[in-house]
Amino acid sequence: MTRQILDIGSNANDGSGDTLRAAMQKVNENFAELYNVSVDNYIEISGNNITATRSNDNINLVPAGTGVVTMPILTVDGNINITDNVIKTTQSNSDLEF
């Protein structure tokens, strides 16, 4: 959906803009779209998920300049956990191979 602009009319209170109800409907629809954001139609952000919308696409987190991507805890495939320079498995009796 494209962004909906509120029509405020030509002059204050001249009655040529959106009604209050129509304006609030546009506001609600604009906010609803923000809760399910799509970036360039290739990345979708919904809740706690960032998803590529095309099949076989990668998701790259690339900082600018001397910036870094930081994560205090990283879990890979639900079994490998990286925290404070420690790499371990999260499932008992699971092998970790390098």
Secondary structure, 3 states (H helix, E strand, C coil): CCCCCCCCCCCCCCCCCCCHHHHHHHHHHHHHHHCEEEECCCEEEECCEEEECCCCCCCCCCCCCCCCCCCCEEEECCCEEEECCEEEECCCCCCCCC
